[in-house]
């Protein structure tokens, strides 16, 4: 018996739990594409002396990854906490990369690629692939070990 079952109805998480790593994987791939679009857009805005804005797709995918990561913690606590480490890094790096873009634009510095967020997104992609593709590679690992 789950001690939280009387406080919060969690039965629906058992239904969507197995597809959560796949959804996180899809959102991480979309987030990497959105980061590339956002970098191009902000470079164009800085060249034309406009105010830098966030790309809405980047914001939606980042919030979606954080939300699904927190739901994954409820579904599989240990695996979810391991997954939340790079997701939290992705979120924090996203905040600081945007601030650094504003400093670069205000001081007329050359725009660099968002290295920290792309590294955090790559690490998140690696962990998401590990959990999403587990049904594919686990039978082969069971044969070996």
C-alpha positions in Angstrom: 0.0 0.0 0.0 1.4 3.4 -1.0 1.2 5.9 1.9 0.3 8.7 -0.5 -2.7 7.0 -2.1 -5.2 8.6 0.2 -3.7 12.1 -0.1 -3.2 12.3 -3.9 -4.8 9.9 -6.4 -1.7 8.6 -8.3 -3.3 5.8 -10.3 -3.0 7.7 -13.6 0.8 7.9 -13.2 1.0 4.1 -13.5 -0.8 4.3 -16.8 1.4 6.9 -18.4 4.6 6.0 -16.5 6.1 3.6 -19.1 5.9 6.2 -21.9 7.3 9.1 -19.8 11.0 8.4 -20.7 10.0 8.4 -24.4 8.2 11.7 -24.0 11.2 13.2 -22.2 13.4 12.0 -25.0 11.2 13.6 -27.6 11.1 16.9 -25.7 14.8 16.9 -25.3 15.4 16.5 -29.0 12.8 19.3 -29.7 14.6 21.4 -27.0 17.9 21.1 -28.8 16.3 22.2 -32.0 14.6 25.1 -30.2 17.9 26.2 -28.8 19.5 26.4 -32.2 16.5 28.4 -33.4 16.7 30.7 -30.4 20.4 31.3 -30.9 19.8 32.3 -34.5 16.9 34.5 -33.6 18.8 36.2 -30.8 21.8 36.8 -33.1 19.5 38.4 -35.6 17.9 40.5 -32.8 21.4 41.7 -31.6 22.5 42.6 -35.1 19.4 44.7 -35.6 19.6 46.4 -32.2 16.3 44.8 -30.9 15.5 43.6 -27.5 16.4 39.9 -27.0 13.5 37.6 -26.4 13.2 34.0 -25.6 11.9 31.7 -28.2 8.5 30.3 -27.1 9.3 26.8 -28.3 12.4 26.7 -26.1 10.4 27.9 -23.1 7.6 25.3 -23.6 10.0 22.4 -24.2 12.1 23.3 -21.1 9.1 23.6 -18.9 7.7 20.3 -20.4 11.0 18.5 -19.6 11.0 19.8 -16.0 7.3 18.8 -15.5 7.8 15.3 -17.0 10.9 14.8 -15.0 9.1 15.6 -11.8 6.3 13.2 -12.8 9.0 10.6 -13.5 10.3 11.1 -10.0 6.9 10.1 -8.7 6.6 7.1 -11.0 10.2 5.8 -10.4 11.8 7.7 -7.5 15.4 6.6 -7.9 15.6 6.7 -11.7 13.6 9.9 -11.6 16.0 11.6 -9.3 19.0 10.5 -11.4 17.1 11.9 -14.4 16.4 15.2 -12.6 20.1 15.9 -12.1 20.8 16.8 -15.8 17.3 18.3 -16.2 17.9 20.6 -13.3 21.3 21.5 -14.9 19.5 22.2 -18.1 17.1 24.5 -16.5 19.7 26.4 -14.5 22.0 26.7 -17.5 19.1 28.0 -19.6 18.5 30.8 -17.2 22.2 31.9 -17.0 22.7 31.5 -20.8 19.9 33.9 -21.5 21.3 36.4 -19.1 24.7 36.1 -20.7 23.2 36.7 -24.1 21.7 39.9 -22.8 25.1 41.0 -21.5 26.7 40.1 -24.9 24.1 42.1 -26.7 24.3 45.1 -24.4 28.1 45.3 -24.7 28.2 44.6 -28.5 30.2 41.4 -27.9 30.3 38.5 -30.3 27.6 35.9 -29.8 28.8 32.5 -28.8 26.9 29.2 -29.1 25.1 28.3 -25.9 27.7 25.7 -24.9 26.4 25.0 -21.3 22.8 24.5 -22.3 23.8 22.3 -25.3 26.0 20.2 -23.0 23.3 19.9 -20.4 20.8 19.0 -23.1 23.2 16.4 -24.5 23.6 14.9 -21.0 19.8 14.9 -20.6 19.4 13.3 -24.0 21.9 10.6 -23.0 19.9 9.7 -19.8 16.6 9.9 -21.6 17.9 7.5 -24.2 19.1 5.2 -21.5 15.6 5.0 -19.9 13.6 5.2 -23.1 15.4 2.4 -24.9 15.7 0.1 -21.9 13.1 -2.4 -23.3 15.2 -2.7 -26.4 18.6 -3.4 -24.9 17.7 -5.1 -21.6 17.1 -8.6 -23.1 20.6 -8.5 -24.6 22.2 -7.4 -21.3 20.3 -10.2 -19.5 21.9 -12.7 -21.9 25.4 -11.4 -21.1 25.0 -10.9 -17.4 
